[in-house]
Amino acid sequence: MPKKVLRVLAGQAVWPPPVWLMRQAGRYLPEYRALRAEAGDFLKLCLTPEKAAEITLQPLSRFGMDAAILFSDLPIVSLGLGQALRYAEGEGPILPPIRTAADLDALSTAGVADIVSPVWETVRRVAANLGDATLIGFSGAPFTVACYMVEGHGSREFAAARLMAYRDPALFQRLIDLIIEGNLIYLRGQADAGAEVLMLFDSWAGMLPPGEFRRWVIEPTARLAAGLRQSHPHVPLIGFPRLAGSMLADYALSAGVQGVAIDTSMKPEAAALMVPPEIALQGNLDPLAVVAGGAPMHEATSRILDALRGRPHIFNLGHGIVPQTPPEHVGALVEQIRAA
């Protein structure tokens, strides 16, 4: 029988639902912190297959999750395109900003395969040690990667990227096109190496008004999904248009994904009405509920399970797990879902 996550993404309602957590391989685990201290540099850790594979598998060893999510980061594809990338402690990714046509002309897809090949090796190593879990590969969605590439760092508003889209939409479109091409190389390589599901994280999609959302989130995702479907028709795709709100229905209908992750702000019952029943929903427990644990976590989890029972659902968080999360709370969460 196919794995639970794959059954859900094929449109089946599985009970209890499979569970994994965004950023489940990371800072809240002492075994991760030990490897991180040894590596010294986050980017080096992402591009060292032996360590990245071990980190990817740590939550499976500890909690028995139904899926492993590749340990990597969203802007890796920008590094593949030739943009320098580094990480500063507590600041996230830092890149030389793309602001002009000349900046963009310096980038290409020519080096993507060589630069991201360590990530593909990580996927191969994880795939060889998965057991019954599903391996999920991922990248940043085109709009979110463009935000980092233009802004040059994390931001609450990503004003430079959004202004480029308004003031010079042709240049911004060229950047989006390049990211789509790079992502196709990157994600196809992950699928070839053993990723059974692919996921696109559009963390900053919710900043856009409806017209811009369609142009810069839905349309690029649909093009990327079509390209992946052409080369890897049996590898399902999950999209996470964070804070999509009322645009969630348009995204689900037009983006070409088999699963839609919903953020913490979305009422699960509303999402179930907006998204066609054959498309899986993933989410959407508040990460801070897991920090709190106990009755608050139990009650919030029960509400989500009750709201989405009877339709394809992968239990997850509405955003990434936070560093202060007690691992024992994650264990209790998984136990509750298994016992549902």
N, C-alpha and C positions, 0 to 999 in steps of 0.2 A: 504493500500500500504506500502511496506517496507520502512524503513528510507532511506534517500538519500545516506548516506555513504555506507549502505549495498547494495543498488542497484548498486552503482559504483563498489564496490568490487565483485559483481556478473557479472561484464562485461558490464554494461549499461553505455552509454554516457548520463549523466544528465546535463541539462542546465537550469539556471546557475549552475556551479559545487558546491558541498558542500564545506564548508570552516571550518577549524580549524587551529590552529597554534601550532607548537612545543614549549613547555615550556609556553603555554598560561596562565597556572596557576602559577604565580610566581612573581619575584622581581619587575617588572615594575608596578604592581598594588598596590596602597596605602592600599587597604583592606588586601592584602596578607602581606605587611610589618607590619601591625598592629598585625596580628596573629603571625607572625614570632618573633616579639619583645616579645610577651607574652609567647611564648613557650620557647625561649631562646636557644634551641638546635635544629639544623636542623634534625638530625636523630630522635630525640624525636617527632618532628613535623610529620615526615613521618609515624611514628608508633603510632600516636594518632588518631584513626579513626574519632572521631568527628571533629577535626580540619582539618585533611587531606581531609575529604569529603567536608567540607565547602570550602576549597581552590580549590578543583577540580571543584566545581560548580560555583565559582566566575565569571569566564569568560562567562559562559552561562547567568548568571543574568545580566551582564553588556553589552554583545555584541550579545547574541543569536547565539552562534556558533552552527554548525551542529554536533559537537562531543565534548565530555568531555574526556580529557586525564587524567588518574589516576595521582594524585600527589604522586610521589615517586622518586626514583633515581635508576640508572643503577646497582650499586653494591649490592643492597639489597640481591640478591640471594647469594652473597659470605658470607654475615652475616648468612644467613640460613645454609650454609655449615659448619659453625663453625669458620670462620675467623673473628677476631675482626674488628670492623669498627667504625671510628669516623670521625667527620668533624671539620676542623679548619677554622675559618672565613677567607674567601678569598683564601683558599687553596684547597677546594674540599675534596674528600674522602681520608682518610689515613688508611692503613691496614698494619699489619706485613707481610712483603713480603714472598712469597712462592718461595724458591730457591732450595730445595732439596726434595728427595723422603720422608724423614722423616717429612718435613713440610707438604707435601701433605697427608701423612698417618694419620695426626692428624685431617683431615677433613672428613666429610661424609654427606650423605643425611638424616641421622637419625633424625636430629632436624629441618629440613627445615619447616615442617608444623607448628610446635609450634612457631617458630621465626617469620614466615611471616604471621601468622594468623591475626594480626592487619591490615595488608594490605587487606586481604580478607574481613574483616569487613568494611573497608573503601569502597571497591567495593560494598558491599551490601547496604550500606547507600546511596551511590551515585545512584545506580540503582533504588532505591525507590523514587528518586526525579529528574529524568532525563527529563521528558516531551518527546518532539519529538527528542531530541538529541541522538546520539549513544555513548555508553560508550566504550572507548578504554583502555584496560589494556596493560601492557608492561613489558619488562625486557631488560637488556643488552644482546646482542647476545653473544654466547660463546667466540669468540675471544676477543671482547672488555672487557668482564668481566675478562678473563684470563690476559689481559694486566694490569688491576688494581691489580689483585691478586698477580701477580709476581713482578710488579714494586713497589707496595706498596703505590702509590700515582699517581696523574695525571702527565703527561709528554708530551713533544712535540714529542719524538721519541720512547718511550717505548722500549728502547734498551735491557733491561734485559729480557723482555718477548720475544722479537724477537730473541735474541741470544739463549734463551732456546729452542725455536722452531727449530733452526738450530743445536745446539750442542747436545741436548738431546731430539730429537723429541718424543721418547717413553714416557718420563716424561711429556712433554707438551701435548701429546695426552691423557695421563691419566687425566690431569687437565681438558682438554676440555670435555672428557667423563663425568667427575664428574659434570661439569657445565651443560651439557645437561640434566643429570638426575635431578639435582636440579631445573633447569628451567622448566622441564616437571611438576614437583610437583607444583611449584610456579604458572605457567601459567594456568595449569588445574584448580587450585584452584580459580584463578581469573575468569575463564570462568564459573565455577560452581557458583560463587558468583554473576554473572550477567554481566561480561564483554562480549560485543557483538562482539568485534574485538580485536585481539591481535597484538602487534607490537614489533619487535626486532630492537633495536638500535645498529648498529655496527659502532660506531663513529670512530674507528681507522682502519677500513678495508682498507682504501686507502693507508696505509703505506706499504702494502705488494706487492711484484712482482706477476705476474700472477700465477705461479705455487703454491706459498705459499697462494695466495688468494683462489685458488680452494680448497686447503687442509684445511685451517684454517677458512675460511669464508663460502664458498659455501657448502662444505660437512657437516660441523656441523649444519648449518642452515637447510639443507635438512633433516638431521636426526631428528632434533627438529620439523620441520614442519610435517614430517611423523608421529611422535608420537602424535602430537596435532590433526592431521587429523584422526588418529585412534580413539582417545577418544572423540573428539569434531569436527566432520566432518562439522558442519554448522557454525563454528566460523572462519571467514577469518583471514588471517595473512598478515600483512604489514611488509616488510623488508626495512631497511634503511642502505645500505652499503655505508656509506659516502665516497666521493671521489673515487668511484669505477672506474670512467672513462671508458676506453674501456672494462673493465670487467663487465659492467652493463648488457650487453646482456647475457653473460654466467650466471650471477646471476639470471636474470629474467627467463631464460630457465630451470635452474637446482635447484634453491633453494626451490622450492615448495611453493612460496608465491603467494597470490592473488593480492597484490599491492606492488609497488616498489616506495619508496620515493627517490627523486633525490635532490642532494645538489645544492648549489648556482652556482657552477662552471659548471654544466652541461647545455648545450644548450637544451631547451625543444624539439625543432624540432629533434635534434639528438636522444634524449631519445625516442621519439615517433617512430623513425625508428628502434631503437635497441630492444625495448621491444614489445613482441607480443601484438596485439591490444586488446586481451581479458584480459590482465593484466592491472590493473589500475596504473596510474602514480600519484604520490603525490608530490606537490611542486610548485615552488621552488624559491620564491621571496627572494631576499637578505634581511636579517633582518635589515641591515642598511638603506635600502630604506624606511622601515617603520619608522625608527628614523627620517629620513629626511622629510617624509610626502610630501604633496603637489603634484606638478607636477611630480617630479621624481618618487614618489611612484605610482602615477596614471599611468604614461607611462609604467613603468616596469610591473605593474600588467596587463595592457592591452596587452602587448606583450606575456605574458604567457597565458592569456586567449585565444588570437588569435591562438597561436601555438598549443594548446591542445584541442581546440574546436572540437567536433565530435568524441572524444574517451573518455574512462573512465578516469576521472580526479578528484582528490580531491585537491582543492587549499590549499596551505600551504606555509611555508617558506622553504628555503634550509638548514636551521639550526635553532637552538632555538632562540626565541625572546630574546633581550638583555635588561638589567635592565634599561637603559636610554630611553627606548621607551615611548613616550607620549601615554597614553591610548586613547586620542582622535584620534590619527593617526590610531590605530587599529580599532576604530569605523568607521572611514572614509573608511578604506580598506574593511571592511565587507559590508558597504553600496555600494561601487563600484561593488563588486562581485555580490551582490544581484540584482543590476540594470543592469547587463550585458545582 
